[in-house]
């Protein structure tokens, strides 16, 4: 069975590393990339096609909400993938 591919987007490196460390303890999850802002998350999502994007709402350059909207414009299938956004860490 293939692993669930996850992209983590957050402007705080410690938050990204903490989430990645936790997810790496799960045998059926693979963290395929990390992004420090919404623009980077859009680029990596388009290239890597993760199954799940864990994304902070408030990030520099482009926030998580806006990045999700852009992801759907570029790749309509993005809406078929689950996204988890969070705020306040």
PDB file of N, CA, C and O in Angstrom:
ATOM      1  N   UNK A   1       0.841  -1.177   0.000  1.00  0.00           N
ATOM      2  CA  UNK A   1       0.000   0.000   0.000  1.00  0.00           C
ATOM      3  C   UNK A   1       0.888   1.244   0.000  1.00  0.00           C
ATOM      4  O   UNK A   1       1.886   1.294   0.719  1.00  0.00           O
ATOM      5  N   UNK A   2       0.530   2.244  -0.802  1.00  0.00           N
ATOM      6  CA  UNK A   2       1.357   3.451  -0.874  1.00  0.00           C
ATOM      7  C   UNK A   2       1.118   4.350   0.337  1.00  0.00           C
ATOM      8  O   UNK A   2       0.057   4.327   0.960  1.00  0.00           O
ATOM      9  N   UNK A   3       2.126   5.125   0.638  1.00  0.00           N
ATOM     10  CA  UNK A   3       2.052   6.029   1.784  1.00  0.00           C
ATOM     11  C   UNK A   3       1.279   7.290   1.428  1.00  0.00           C
ATOM     12  O   UNK A   3       1.206   7.677   0.262  1.00  0.00           O
ATOM     13  N   UNK A   4       0.706   7.924   2.435  1.00  0.00           N
ATOM     14  CA  UNK A   4       0.029   9.211   2.273  1.00  0.00           C
ATOM     15  C   UNK A   4       1.110  10.276   2.189  1.00  0.00           C
ATOM     16  O   UNK A   4       1.926  10.415   3.101  1.00  0.00           O
ATOM     17  N   UNK A   5       1.117  11.032   1.088  1.00  0.00           N
ATOM     18  CA  UNK A   5       2.127  12.074   0.877  1.00  0.00           C
ATOM     19  C   UNK A   5       1.627  13.386   1.479  1.00  0.00           C
ATOM     20  O   UNK A   5       0.523  13.836   1.175  1.00  0.00           O
ATOM     21  N   UNK A   6       2.452  13.995   2.340  1.00  0.00           N
ATOM     22  CA  UNK A   6       2.070  15.201   3.057  1.00  0.00           C
ATOM     23  C   UNK A   6       3.059  16.325   2.776  1.00  0.00           C
ATOM     24  O   UNK A   6       4.271  16.115   2.771  1.00  0.00           O
ATOM     25  N   UNK A   7       2.523  17.526   2.542  1.00  0.00           N
ATOM     26  CA  UNK A   7       3.323  18.749   2.448  1.00  0.00           C
ATOM     27  C   UNK A   7       2.978  19.600   3.663  1.00  0.00           C
ATOM     28  O   UNK A   7       1.801  19.769   3.984  1.00  0.00           O
ATOM     29  N   UNK A   8       3.982  20.134   4.336  1.00  0.00           N
ATOM     30  CA  UNK A   8       3.790  20.992   5.516  1.00  0.00           C
ATOM     31  C   UNK A   8       4.207  22.405   5.159  1.00  0.00           C
ATOM     32  O   UNK A   8       5.334  22.634   4.721  1.00  0.00           O
ATOM     33  N   UNK A   9       3.287  23.367   5.347  1.00  0.00           N
ATOM     34  CA  UNK A   9       3.582  24.765   5.050  1.00  0.00           C
ATOM     35  C   UNK A   9       3.390  25.618   6.304  1.00  0.00           C
ATOM     36  O   UNK A   9       2.284  25.713   6.837  1.00  0.00           O
ATOM     37  N   UNK A  10       4.464  26.229   6.762  1.00  0.00           N
ATOM     38  CA  UNK A  10       4.425  27.117   7.921  1.00  0.00           C
ATOM     39  C   UNK A  10       5.672  27.992   7.873  1.00  0.00           C
ATOM     40  O   UNK A  10       6.741  27.529   7.476  1.00  0.00           O
ATOM     41  N   UNK A  11       5.541  29.245   8.270  1.00  0.00           N
ATOM     42  CA  UNK A  11       6.697  30.147   8.228  1.00  0.00           C
ATOM     43  C   UNK A  11       7.638  29.961   9.412  1.00  0.00           C
ATOM     44  O   UNK A  11       8.718  30.549   9.435  1.00  0.00           O
ATOM     45  N   UNK A  12       7.253  29.167  10.378  1.00  0.00           N
ATOM     46  CA  UNK A  12       8.113  28.891  11.531  1.00  0.00           C
ATOM     47  C   UNK A  12       8.772  27.526  11.360  1.00  0.00           C
ATOM     48  O   UNK A  12       8.096  26.497  11.348  1.00  0.00           O
ATOM     49  N   UNK A  13      10.080  27.525  11.230  1.00  0.00           N
ATOM     50  CA  UNK A  13      10.806  26.287  10.965  1.00  0.00           C
ATOM     51  C   UNK A  13      10.615  25.265  12.086  1.00  0.00           C
ATOM     52  O   UNK A  13      10.520  24.069  11.812  1.00  0.00           O
ATOM     53  N   UNK A  14      10.556  25.709  13.333  1.00  0.00           N
ATOM     54  CA  UNK A  14      10.380  24.770  14.446  1.00  0.00           C
ATOM     55  C   UNK A  14       9.016  24.079  14.399  1.00  0.00           C
ATOM     56  O   UNK A  14       8.890  22.911  14.765  1.00  0.00           O
ATOM     57  N   UNK A  15       8.008  24.808  13.947  1.00  0.00           N
ATOM     58  CA  UNK A  15       6.677  24.211  13.809  1.00  0.00           C
ATOM     59  C   UNK A  15       6.702  23.153  12.710  1.00  0.00           C
ATOM     60  O   UNK A  15       6.200  22.044  12.892  1.00  0.00           O
ATOM     61  N   UNK A  16       7.297  23.508  11.559  1.00  0.00           N
ATOM     62  CA  UNK A  16       7.408  22.537  10.466  1.00  0.00           C
ATOM     63  C   UNK A  16       8.164  21.294  10.908  1.00  0.00           C
ATOM     64  O   UNK A  16       7.733  20.171  10.647  1.00  0.00           O
ATOM     65  N   UNK A  17       9.287  21.496  11.574  1.00  0.00           N
ATOM     66  CA  UNK A  17      10.098  20.365  12.022  1.00  0.00           C
ATOM     67  C   UNK A  17       9.354  19.507  13.034  1.00  0.00           C
ATOM     68  O   UNK A  17       9.457  18.281  13.004  1.00  0.00           O
ATOM     69  N   UNK A  18       8.604  20.144  13.932  1.00  0.00           N
ATOM     70  CA  UNK A  18       7.847  19.397  14.937  1.00  0.00           C
ATOM     71  C   UNK A  18       6.745  18.556  14.317  1.00  0.00           C
ATOM     72  O   UNK A  18       6.567  17.392  14.674  1.00  0.00           O
ATOM     73  N   UNK A  19       6.008  19.147  13.389  1.00  0.00           N
ATOM     74  CA  UNK A  19       4.950  18.395  12.702  1.00  0.00           C
ATOM     75  C   UNK A  19       5.565  17.261  11.891  1.00  0.00           C
ATOM     76  O   UNK A  19       5.062  16.138  11.904  1.00  0.00           O
ATOM     77  N   UNK A  20       6.644  17.555  11.192  1.00  0.00           N
ATOM     78  CA  UNK A  20       7.314  16.525  10.383  1.00  0.00           C
ATOM     79  C   UNK A  20       7.817  15.381  11.267  1.00  0.00           C
ATOM     80  O   UNK A  20       7.661  14.211  10.919  1.00  0.00           O
ATOM     81  N   UNK A  21       8.411  15.716  12.393  1.00  0.00           N
ATOM     82  CA  UNK A  21       8.923  14.676  13.300  1.00  0.00           C
ATOM     83  C   UNK A  21       7.793  13.782  13.792  1.00  0.00           C
ATOM     84  O   UNK A  21       7.945  12.563  13.870  1.00  0.00           O
ATOM     85  N   UNK A  22       6.663  14.393  14.123  1.00  0.00           N
ATOM     86  CA  UNK A  22       5.519  13.607  14.577  1.00  0.00           C
ATOM     87  C   UNK A  22       4.997  12.708  13.452  1.00  0.00           C
ATOM     88  O   UNK A  22       4.767  11.517  13.663  1.00  0.00           O
ATOM     89  N   UNK A  23       4.811  13.277  12.261  1.00  0.00           N
ATOM     90  CA  UNK A  23       4.266  12.499  11.144  1.00  0.00           C
ATOM     91  C   UNK A  23       5.198  11.375  10.711  1.00  0.00           C
ATOM     92  O   UNK A  23       4.740  10.334  10.240  1.00  0.00           O
ATOM     93  N   UNK A  24       6.488  11.578  10.868  1.00  0.00           N
ATOM     94  CA  UNK A  24       7.451  10.541  10.469  1.00  0.00           C
ATOM     95  C   UNK A  24       7.391   9.318  11.382  1.00  0.00           C
ATOM     96  O   UNK A  24       7.979   8.285  11.061  1.00  0.00           O
ATOM     97  N   UNK A  25       6.698   9.415  12.502  1.00  0.00           N
ATOM     98  CA  UNK A  25       6.520   8.247  13.369  1.00  0.00           C
ATOM     99  C   UNK A  25       5.414   7.330  12.853  1.00  0.00           C
ATOM    100  O   UNK A  25       5.250   6.213  13.345  1.00  0.00           O
ATOM    101  N   UNK A  26       4.660   7.795  11.869  1.00  0.00           N
ATOM    102  CA  UNK A  26       3.565   7.008  11.286  1.00  0.00           C
ATOM    103  C   UNK A  26       4.081   6.273  10.053  1.00  0.00           C
ATOM    104  O   UNK A  26       4.603   6.888   9.122  1.00  0.00           O
ATOM    105  N   UNK A  27       3.932   4.966  10.058  1.00  0.00           N
ATOM    106  CA  UNK A  27       4.454   4.145   8.964  1.00  0.00           C
ATOM    107  C   UNK A  27       3.791   4.414   7.626  1.00  0.00           C
ATOM    108  O   UNK A  27       4.406   4.200   6.581  1.00  0.00           O
ATOM    109  N   UNK A  28       2.546   4.881   7.635  1.00  0.00           N
ATOM    110  CA  UNK A  28       1.814   5.065   6.385  1.00  0.00           C
ATOM    111  C   UNK A  28       1.821   6.509   5.875  1.00  0.00           C
ATOM    112  O   UNK A  28       1.066   6.848   4.964  1.00  0.00           O
ATOM    113  N   UNK A  29       2.671   7.358   6.458  1.00  0.00           N
ATOM    114  CA  UNK A  29       2.762   8.767   6.051  1.00  0.00           C
ATOM    115  C   UNK A  29       4.183   9.089   5.635  1.00  0.00           C
ATOM    116  O   UNK A  29       5.147   8.680   6.283  1.00  0.00           O
ATOM    117  N   UNK A  30       4.300   9.839   4.529  1.00  0.00           N
ATOM    118  CA  UNK A  30       5.599  10.325   4.057  1.00  0.00           C
ATOM    119  C   UNK A  30       5.521  11.843   3.898  1.00  0.00           C
ATOM    120  O   UNK A  30       4.689  12.344   3.142  1.00  0.00           O
ATOM    121  N   UNK A  31       6.369  12.564   4.595  1.00  0.00           N
ATOM    122  CA  UNK A  31       6.455  14.016   4.421  1.00  0.00           C
ATOM    123  C   UNK A  31       7.298  14.251   3.169  1.00  0.00           C
ATOM    124  O   UNK A  31       8.504  14.005   3.167  1.00  0.00           O
ATOM    125  N   UNK A  32       6.647  14.731   2.097  1.00  0.00           N
ATOM    126  CA  UNK A  32       7.336  14.888   0.817  1.00  0.00           C
ATOM    127  C   UNK A  32       7.985  16.256   0.658  1.00  0.00           C
ATOM    128  O   UNK A  32       8.899  16.418  -0.150  1.00  0.00           O
ATOM    129  N   UNK A  33       7.516  17.255   1.435  1.00  0.00           N
ATOM    130  CA  UNK A  33       8.106  18.592   1.314  1.00  0.00           C
ATOM    131  C   UNK A  33       7.645  19.483   2.452  1.00  0.00           C
ATOM    132  O   UNK A  33       6.661  19.213   3.140  1.00  0.00           O
ATOM    133  N   UNK A  34       8.405  20.562   2.617  1.00  0.00           N
ATOM    134  CA  UNK A  34       8.051  21.625   3.546  1.00  0.00           C
ATOM    135  C   UNK A  34       8.112  22.935   2.779  1.00  0.00           C
ATOM    136  O   UNK A  34       8.898  23.075   1.843  1.00  0.00           O
ATOM    137  N   UNK A  35       7.284  23.893   3.173  1.00  0.00           N
ATOM    138  CA  UNK A  35       7.258  25.209   2.538  1.00  0.00           C
ATOM    139  C   UNK A  35       7.190  26.276   3.628  1.00  0.00           C
ATOM    140  O   UNK A  35       6.567  26.073   4.670  1.00  0.00           O
ATOM    141  N   UNK A  36       7.833  27.409   3.378  1.00  0.00           N
ATOM    142  CA  UNK A  36       7.867  28.477   4.379  1.00  0.00           C
ATOM    143  C   UNK A  36       6.832  29.565   4.141  1.00  0.00           C
ATOM    144  O   UNK A  36       6.684  30.465   4.967  1.00  0.00           O
ATOM    145  N   UNK A  37       6.110  29.497   3.019  1.00  0.00           N
ATOM    146  CA  UNK A  37       5.045  30.452   2.747  1.00  0.00           C
ATOM    147  C   UNK A  37       4.103  29.868   1.696  1.00  0.00           C
ATOM    148  O   UNK A  37       4.352  28.794   1.147  1.00  0.00           O
ATOM    149  N   UNK A  38       3.018  30.595   1.428  1.00  0.00           N
ATOM    150  CA  UNK A  38       2.019  30.101   0.491  1.00  0.00           C
ATOM    151  C   UNK A  38       2.516  29.960  -0.935  1.00  0.00           C
ATOM    152  O   UNK A  38       2.118  29.029  -1.635  1.00  0.00           O
ATOM    153  N   UNK A  39       3.365  30.851  -1.372  1.00  0.00           N
ATOM    154  CA  UNK A  39       3.888  30.776  -2.738  1.00  0.00           C
ATOM    155  C   UNK A  39       4.710  29.500  -2.924  1.00  0.00           C
ATOM    156  O   UNK A  39       4.566  28.794  -3.922  1.00  0.00           O
ATOM    157  N   UNK A  40       5.556  29.220  -1.964  1.00  0.00           N
ATOM    158  CA  UNK A  40       6.357  27.994  -2.020  1.00  0.00           C
ATOM    159  C   UNK A  40       5.461  26.756  -1.936  1.00  0.00           C
ATOM    160  O   UNK A  40       5.727  25.750  -2.594  1.00  0.00           O
ATOM    161  N   UNK A  41       4.405  26.828  -1.132  1.00  0.00           N
ATOM    162  CA  UNK A  41       3.476  25.701  -1.004  1.00  0.00           C
ATOM    163  C   UNK A  41       2.769  25.431  -2.329  1.00  0.00           C
ATOM    164  O   UNK A  41       2.592  24.272  -2.706  1.00  0.00           O
ATOM    165  N   UNK A  42       2.364  26.478  -3.040  1.00  0.00           N
ATOM    166  CA  UNK A  42       1.711  26.316  -4.340  1.00  0.00           C
ATOM    167  C   UNK A  42       2.658  25.641  -5.317  1.00  0.00           C
ATOM    168  O   UNK A  42       2.270  24.699  -6.008  1.00  0.00           O
ATOM    169  N   UNK A  43       3.884  26.110  -5.380  1.00  0.00           N
ATOM    170  CA  UNK A  43       4.868  25.547  -6.312  1.00  0.00           C
ATOM    171  C   UNK A  43       5.118  24.070  -6.017  1.00  0.00           C
ATOM    172  O   UNK A  43       5.135  23.244  -6.930  1.00  0.00           O
ATOM    173  N   UNK A  44       5.311  23.745  -4.752  1.00  0.00           N
ATOM    174  CA  UNK A  44       5.623  22.361  -4.390  1.00  0.00           C
ATOM    175  C   UNK A  44       4.406  21.446  -4.537  1.00  0.00           C
ATOM    176  O   UNK A  44       4.555  20.274  -4.883  1.00  0.00           O
ATOM    177  N   UNK A  45       3.224  21.961  -4.281  1.00  0.00           N
ATOM    178  CA  UNK A  45       2.021  21.162  -4.472  1.00  0.00           C
ATOM    179  C   UNK A  45       1.834  20.825  -5.945  1.00  0.00           C
ATOM    180  O   UNK A  45       1.497  19.692  -6.291  1.00  0.00           O
ATOM    181  N   UNK A  46       2.055  21.813  -6.814  1.00  0.00           N
ATOM    182  CA  UNK A  46       1.934  21.577  -8.250  1.00  0.00           C
ATOM    183  C   UNK A  46       2.936  20.568  -8.773  1.00  0.00           C
ATOM    184  O   UNK A  46       2.641  19.814  -9.700  1.00  0.00           O
ATOM    185  N   UNK A  47       4.108  20.554  -8.187  1.00  0.00           N
ATOM    186  CA  UNK A  47       5.178  19.657  -8.636  1.00  0.00           C
ATOM    187  C   UNK A  47       5.090  18.270  -8.013  1.00  0.00           C
ATOM    188  O   UNK A  47       5.357  17.272  -8.683  1.00  0.00           O
ATOM    189  N   UNK A  48       4.715  18.197  -6.722  1.00  0.00           N
ATOM    190  CA  UNK A  48       4.787  16.934  -5.989  1.00  0.00           C
ATOM    191  C   UNK A  48       3.441  16.229  -5.791  1.00  0.00           C
ATOM    192  O   UNK A  48       3.412  15.037  -5.484  1.00  0.00           O
ATOM    193  N   UNK A  49       2.339  16.944  -5.962  1.00  0.00           N
ATOM    194  CA  UNK A  49       0.991  16.386  -5.823  1.00  0.00           C
ATOM    195  C   UNK A  49       0.789  15.618  -4.516  1.00  0.00           C
ATOM    196  O   UNK A  49       0.484  14.426  -4.538  1.00  0.00           O
ATOM    197  N   UNK A  50       0.959  16.300  -3.371  1.00  0.00           N
ATOM    198  CA  UNK A  50       0.741  15.613  -2.093  1.00  0.00           C
ATOM    199  C   UNK A  50      -0.734  15.239  -1.920  1.00  0.00           C
ATOM    200  O   UNK A  50      -1.618  15.845  -2.525  1.00  0.00           O
ATOM    201  N   UNK A  51      -0.972  14.250  -1.099  1.00  0.00           N
ATOM    202  CA  UNK A  51      -2.348  13.853  -0.776  1.00  0.00           C
ATOM    203  C   UNK A  51      -2.964  14.806   0.243  1.00  0.00           C
ATOM    204  O   UNK A  51      -4.167  15.062   0.222  1.00  0.00           O
ATOM    205  N   UNK A  52      -2.121  15.327   1.134  1.00  0.00           N
ATOM    206  CA  UNK A  52      -2.568  16.215   2.204  1.00  0.00           C
ATOM    207  C   UNK A  52      -1.608  17.387   2.306  1.00  0.00           C
ATOM    208  O   UNK A  52      -0.393  17.218   2.203  1.00  0.00           O
ATOM    209  N   UNK A  53      -2.172  18.594   2.512  1.00  0.00           N
ATOM    210  CA  UNK A  53      -1.363  19.781   2.772  1.00  0.00           C
ATOM    211  C   UNK A  53      -1.749  20.295   4.155  1.00  0.00           C
ATOM    212  O   UNK A  53      -2.904  20.652   4.391  1.00  0.00           O
ATOM    213  N   UNK A  54      -0.786  20.331   5.061  1.00  0.00           N
ATOM    214  CA  UNK A  54      -0.988  20.902   6.396  1.00  0.00           C
ATOM    215  C   UNK A  54      -0.422  22.311   6.309  1.00  0.00           C
ATOM    216  O   UNK A  54       0.784  22.494   6.144  1.00  0.00           O
ATOM    217  N   UNK A  55      -1.309  23.318   6.423  1.00  0.00           N
ATOM    218  CA  UNK A  55      -0.872  24.676   6.107  1.00  0.00           C
ATOM    219  C   UNK A  55      -1.314  25.682   7.154  1.00  0.00           C
ATOM    220  O   UNK A  55      -2.464  25.686   7.593  1.00  0.00           O
ATOM    221  N   UNK A  56      -0.383  26.529   7.543  1.00  0.00           N
ATOM    222  CA  UNK A  56      -0.664  27.645   8.438  1.00  0.00           C
ATOM    223  C   UNK A  56      -1.499  28.672   7.683  1.00  0.00           C
ATOM    224  O   UNK A  56      -1.320  28.853   6.479  1.00  0.00           O
ATOM    225  N   UNK A  57      -2.393  29.333   8.370  1.00  0.00           N
ATOM    226  CA  UNK A  57      -3.211  30.374   7.753  1.00  0.00           C
ATOM    227  C   UNK A  57      -2.403  31.658   7.561  1.00  0.00           C
ATOM    228  O   UNK A  57      -2.469  32.281   6.502  1.00  0.00           O
ATOM    229  N   UNK A  58      -1.644  32.052   8.581  1.00  0.00           N
ATOM    230  CA  UNK A  58      -0.897  33.314   8.547  1.00  0.00           C
ATOM    231  C   UNK A  58       0.566  33.071   8.228  1.00  0.00           C
ATOM    232  O   UNK A  58       1.329  32.587   9.064  1.00  0.00           O
ATOM    233  N   UNK A  59       0.951  33.421   6.981  1.00  0.00           N
ATOM    234  CA  UNK A  59       2.342  33.298   6.551  1.00  0.00           C
ATOM    235  C   UNK A  59       2.699  34.524   5.734  1.00  0.00           C
ATOM    236  O   UNK A  59       1.812  35.168   5.174  1.00  0.00           O
ATOM    237  N   UNK A  60       3.990  34.865   5.653  1.00  0.00           N
ATOM    238  CA  UNK A  60       4.400  36.007   4.834  1.00  0.00           C
ATOM    239  C   UNK A  60       4.209  35.713   3.343  1.00  0.00           C
ATOM    240  O   UNK A  60       4.048  34.560   2.943  1.00  0.00           O
ATOM    241  N   UNK A  61       4.227  36.737   2.559  1.00  0.00           N
ATOM    242  CA  UNK A  61       4.059  36.722   1.098  1.00  0.00           C
ATOM    243  C   UNK A  61       2.673  36.259   0.681  1.00  0.00           C
ATOM    244  O   UNK A  61       1.992  36.969  -0.059  1.00  0.00           O
ATOM    245  N   UNK A  62       2.241  35.106   1.126  1.00  0.00           N
ATOM    246  CA  UNK A  62       0.905  34.603   0.783  1.00  0.00           C
ATOM    247  C   UNK A  62       0.470  33.632   1.870  1.00  0.00           C
ATOM    248  O   UNK A  62       1.169  32.661   2.164  1.00  0.00           O
ATOM    249  N   UNK A  63      -0.683  33.897   2.463  1.00  0.00           N
ATOM    250  CA  UNK A  63      -1.180  33.062   3.548  1.00  0.00           C
ATOM    251  C   UNK A  63      -1.800  31.768   3.051  1.00  0.00           C
ATOM    252  O   UNK A  63      -1.977  31.563   1.850  1.00  0.00           O
ATOM    253  N   UNK A  64      -2.123  30.906   3.990  1.00  0.00           N
ATOM    254  CA  UNK A  64      -2.656  29.591   3.672  1.00  0.00           C
ATOM    255  C   UNK A  64      -4.003  29.615   2.980  1.00  0.00           C
ATOM    256  O   UNK A  64      -4.248  28.821   2.072  1.00  0.00           O
ATOM    257  N   UNK A  65      -4.883  30.517   3.397  1.00  0.00           N
ATOM    258  CA  UNK A  65      -6.198  30.607   2.773  1.00  0.00           C
ATOM    259  C   UNK A  65      -6.062  30.985   1.298  1.00  0.00           C
ATOM    260  O   UNK A  65      -6.641  30.341   0.423  1.00  0.00           O
ATOM    261  N   UNK A  66      -5.293  32.030   1.041  1.00  0.00           N
ATOM    262  CA  UNK A  66      -5.085  32.497  -0.328  1.00  0.00           C
ATOM    263  C   UNK A  66      -4.346  31.452  -1.163  1.00  0.00           C
ATOM    264  O   UNK A  66      -4.643  31.274  -2.345  1.00  0.00           O
ATOM    265  N   UNK A  67      -3.396  30.770  -0.556  1.00  0.00           N
ATOM    266  CA  UNK A  67      -2.646  29.735  -1.274  1.00  0.00           C
ATOM    267  C   UNK A  67      -3.571  28.597  -1.694  1.00  0.00           C
ATOM    268  O   UNK A  67      -3.436  28.066  -2.796  1.00  0.00           O
ATOM    269  N   UNK A  68      -4.507  28.220  -0.827  1.00  0.00           N
ATOM    270  CA  UNK A  68      -5.447  27.153  -1.162  1.00  0.00           C
ATOM    271  C   UNK A  68      -6.317  27.557  -2.350  1.00  0.00           C
ATOM    272  O   UNK A  68      -6.575  26.742  -3.236  1.00  0.00           O
ATOM    273  N   UNK A  69      -6.760  28.791  -2.373  1.00  0.00           N
ATOM    274  CA  UNK A  69      -7.562  29.288  -3.502  1.00  0.00           C
ATOM    275  C   UNK A  69      -6.753  29.197  -4.805  1.00  0.00           C
ATOM    276  O   UNK A  69      -7.263  28.752  -5.833  1.00  0.00           O
ATOM    277  N   UNK A  70      -5.488  29.624  -4.744  1.00  0.00           N
ATOM    278  CA  UNK A  70      -4.638  29.570  -5.939  1.00  0.00           C
ATOM    279  C   UNK A  70      -4.362  28.136  -6.369  1.00  0.00           C
ATOM    280  O   UNK A  70      -4.322  27.849  -7.565  1.00  0.00           O
ATOM    281  N   UNK A  71      -4.173  27.235  -5.416  1.00  0.00           N
ATOM    282  CA  UNK A  71      -3.951  25.822  -5.737  1.00  0.00           C
ATOM    283  C   UNK A  71      -5.134  25.262  -6.521  1.00  0.00           C
ATOM    284  O   UNK A  71      -4.950  24.498  -7.468  1.00  0.00           O
ATOM    285  N   UNK A  72      -6.351  25.642  -6.126  1.00  0.00           N
ATOM    286  CA  UNK A  72      -7.546  25.162  -6.815  1.00  0.00           C
ATOM    287  C   UNK A  72      -7.645  25.729  -8.225  1.00  0.00           C
ATOM    288  O   UNK A  72      -8.128  25.044  -9.126  1.00  0.00           O
ATOM    289  N   UNK A  73      -7.199  26.961  -8.437  1.00  0.00           N
ATOM    290  CA  UNK A  73      -7.220  27.557  -9.776  1.00  0.00           C
ATOM    291  C   UNK A  73      -6.243  26.849 -10.706  1.00  0.00           C
ATOM    292  O   UNK A  73      -6.566  26.562 -11.858  1.00  0.00           O
ATOM    293  N   UNK A  74      -5.060  26.573 -10.200  1.00  0.00           N
ATOM    294  CA  UNK A  74      -4.017  25.945 -11.002  1.00  0.00           C
ATOM    295  C   UNK A  74      -4.339  24.477 -11.259  1.00  0.00           C
ATOM    296  O   UNK A  74      -4.162  23.977 -12.370  1.00  0.00           O
ATOM    297  N   UNK A  75      -4.809  23.803 -10.230  1.00  0.00           N
ATOM    298  CA  UNK A  75      -5.093  22.377 -10.338  1.00  0.00           C
ATOM    299  C   UNK A  75      -6.444  22.099  -9.690  1.00  0.00           C
ATOM    300  O   UNK A  75      -6.520  21.949  -8.471  1.00  0.00           O
ATOM    301  N   UNK A  76      -7.520  22.029 -10.488  1.00  0.00           N
ATOM    302  CA  UNK A  76      -8.855  21.805  -9.918  1.00  0.00           C
ATOM    303  C   UNK A  76      -8.959  20.540  -9.067  1.00  0.00           C
ATOM    304  O   UNK A  76      -9.828  20.458  -8.199  1.00  0.00           O
ATOM    305  N   UNK A  77      -8.095  19.559  -9.296  1.00  0.00           N
ATOM    306  CA  UNK A  77      -8.121  18.340  -8.488  1.00  0.00           C
ATOM    307  C   UNK A  77      -7.677  18.584  -7.049  1.00  0.00           C
ATOM    308  O   UNK A  77      -7.888  17.739  -6.178  1.00  0.00           O
ATOM    309  N   UNK A  78      -7.061  19.742  -6.800  1.00  0.00           N
ATOM    310  CA  UNK A  78      -6.620  20.059  -5.438  1.00  0.00           C
ATOM    311  C   UNK A  78      -7.795  20.015  -4.474  1.00  0.00           C
ATOM    312  O   UNK A  78      -7.641  19.592  -3.329  1.00  0.00           O
ATOM    313  N   UNK A  79      -8.956  20.444  -4.922  1.00  0.00           N
ATOM    314  CA  UNK A  79     -10.140  20.432  -4.064  1.00  0.00           C
ATOM    315  C   UNK A  79     -10.578  19.037  -3.671  1.00  0.00           C
ATOM    316  O   UNK A  79     -11.340  18.865  -2.720  1.00  0.00           O
ATOM    317  N   UNK A  80     -10.099  18.039  -4.399  1.00  0.00           N
ATOM    318  CA  UNK A  80     -10.451  16.663  -4.087  1.00  0.00           C
ATOM    319  C   UNK A  80      -9.529  16.075  -3.030  1.00  0.00           C
ATOM    320  O   UNK A  80      -9.794  15.003  -2.486  1.00  0.00           O
ATOM    321  N   UNK A  81      -8.445  16.787  -2.743  1.00  0.00           N
ATOM    322  CA  UNK A  81      -7.498  16.340  -1.715  1.00  0.00           C
ATOM    323  C   UNK A  81      -7.826  17.056  -0.414  1.00  0.00           C
ATOM    324  O   UNK A  81      -8.195  18.230  -0.429  1.00  0.00           O
ATOM    325  N   UNK A  82      -7.697  16.370   0.696  1.00  0.00           N
ATOM    326  CA  UNK A  82      -7.946  17.051   1.966  1.00  0.00           C
ATOM    327  C   UNK A  82      -6.834  18.044   2.305  1.00  0.00           C
ATOM    328  O   UNK A  82      -5.660  17.781   2.048  1.00  0.00           O
ATOM    329  N   UNK A  83      -7.206  19.172   2.877  1.00  0.00           N
ATOM    330  CA  UNK A  83      -6.250  20.169   3.352  1.00  0.00           C
ATOM    331  C   UNK A  83      -6.551  20.426   4.825  1.00  0.00           C
ATOM    332  O   UNK A  83      -7.712  20.453   5.234  1.00  0.00           O
ATOM    333  N   UNK A  84      -5.538  20.605   5.586  1.00  0.00           N
ATOM    334  CA  UNK A  84      -5.704  20.939   6.998  1.00  0.00           C
ATOM    335  C   UNK A  84      -4.985  22.249   7.223  1.00  0.00           C
ATOM    336  O   UNK A  84      -3.777  22.342   7.007  1.00  0.00           O
ATOM    337  N   UNK A  85      -5.710  23.255   7.652  1.00  0.00           N
ATOM    338  CA  UNK A  85      -5.100  24.557   7.937  1.00  0.00           C
ATOM    339  C   UNK A  85      -5.191  24.816   9.421  1.00  0.00           C
ATOM    340  O   UNK A  85      -6.118  24.348  10.080  1.00  0.00           O
ATOM    341  N   UNK A  86      -4.235  25.560   9.955  1.00  0.00           N
ATOM    342  CA  UNK A  86      -4.249  25.852  11.377  1.00  0.00           C
ATOM    343  C   UNK A  86      -3.731  27.256  11.626  1.00  0.00           C
ATOM    344  O   UNK A  86      -3.053  27.840  10.782  1.00  0.00           O
ATOM    345  N   UNK A  87      -4.055  27.786  12.786  1.00  0.00           N
ATOM    346  CA  UNK A  87      -3.647  29.133  13.151  1.00  0.00           C
ATOM    347  C   UNK A  87      -3.354  29.161  14.645  1.00  0.00           C
ATOM    348  O   UNK A  87      -3.935  28.414  15.431  1.00  0.00           O
ATOM    349  N   UNK A  88      -2.442  30.037  15.004  1.00  0.00           N
ATOM    350  CA  UNK A  88      -2.177  30.249  16.414  1.00  0.00           C
ATOM    351  C   UNK A  88      -1.320  29.181  17.062  1.00  0.00           C
ATOM    352  O   UNK A  88      -1.827  28.296  17.752  1.00  0.00           O
ATOM    353  N   UNK A  89      -0.018  29.269  16.837  1.00  0.00           N
ATOM    354  CA  UNK A  89       0.881  28.306  17.459  1.00  0.00           C
ATOM    355  C   UNK A  89       1.860  29.003  18.341  1.00  0.00           C
ATOM    356  O   UNK A  89       2.706  28.355  18.957  1.00  0.00           O
TER     357      UNK A  89
END
